[in-house]
């Protein structure tokens, strides 16, 4: 700032160095400008820095150490030949004014008004710190030989009490004396830890890739291992149970293929009766019980020339007479007589019949009587 102000100064034409001496006298101004506006009252405006933490009495806010203010500085007294200065400044958070002054006796600052100090001081003697020798004690040591001898004895006793502590400190410091060995040991330890970390990172990366995970994995702990050992993952059914269930299912399955629905008019009849795809019970196939008409799905239908076994005794006799008459008529006209198939008689096989006849009877779920349709048309 001084160099900037001393360069490129403008001197007006009426400036007389012998009369005005300087530009400040020519302009009737102080070199400190606004800082010296109260200089006539003995007050100088300076930049004051807060020496410690305080609490403002106006707004009760905390003001930290090192905060700077524009303060009014004035002399209020002397401590011997050292002047005592007082500083007055305005709080930056409220309209309260804070006043502080120097304390040369204790090398400190004292709050006069407007604030309270945040107590962070300690006693140097209680903390076993080195105390500054006061002026009176120093003068007494120089003039009084007995006092100097007593003071030396007290110092020797303090030294004897401090020797063990000093020895421990020296031993601790001697362990760090060889810098190269300590540095080598530290670097070796770092390399081992780095190798372990790299191996763990590779394992975590492989596990994340295998399980398709994008979350970070944490380190295993002894508690995690203990809990994992208590867990057992197994299926509900063992391999033996599954095999036994499969064998039971195979043994209970039918030996014969499923029945196929007949084509044509019989298929439509089965659909109307709701018997299409009806399975035969396994007991009927194995011969464990008697096979009935209901098992085979056979429906009895009444026709004009049905079997004698399905008619009453009177109807059987009439049917026999009619059949005999028709046979004679057929023989008289020369018409050959057709024999009805066995299926029209609705006769069931016995229990000891061969398997081939049983399968043939099981393949048809309905036996219809259409044997007389052609003969009736011929008769008519």
Helices and strands as residue ranges (DSSP letters): H 2-5, H 17-20, H 23-27, G 33-36, G 39-41, E 44-49, E 54-56, E 62-63, E 68-79, E 82-90, E 97-103, E 108-113, E 115-117, H 135-143, H 145-174, H 179-211, H 222-230, H 239-251, H 265-273, H 282-286, H 293-296, G 308-310, H 313-333, G 342-345, H 355-362, H 372-379
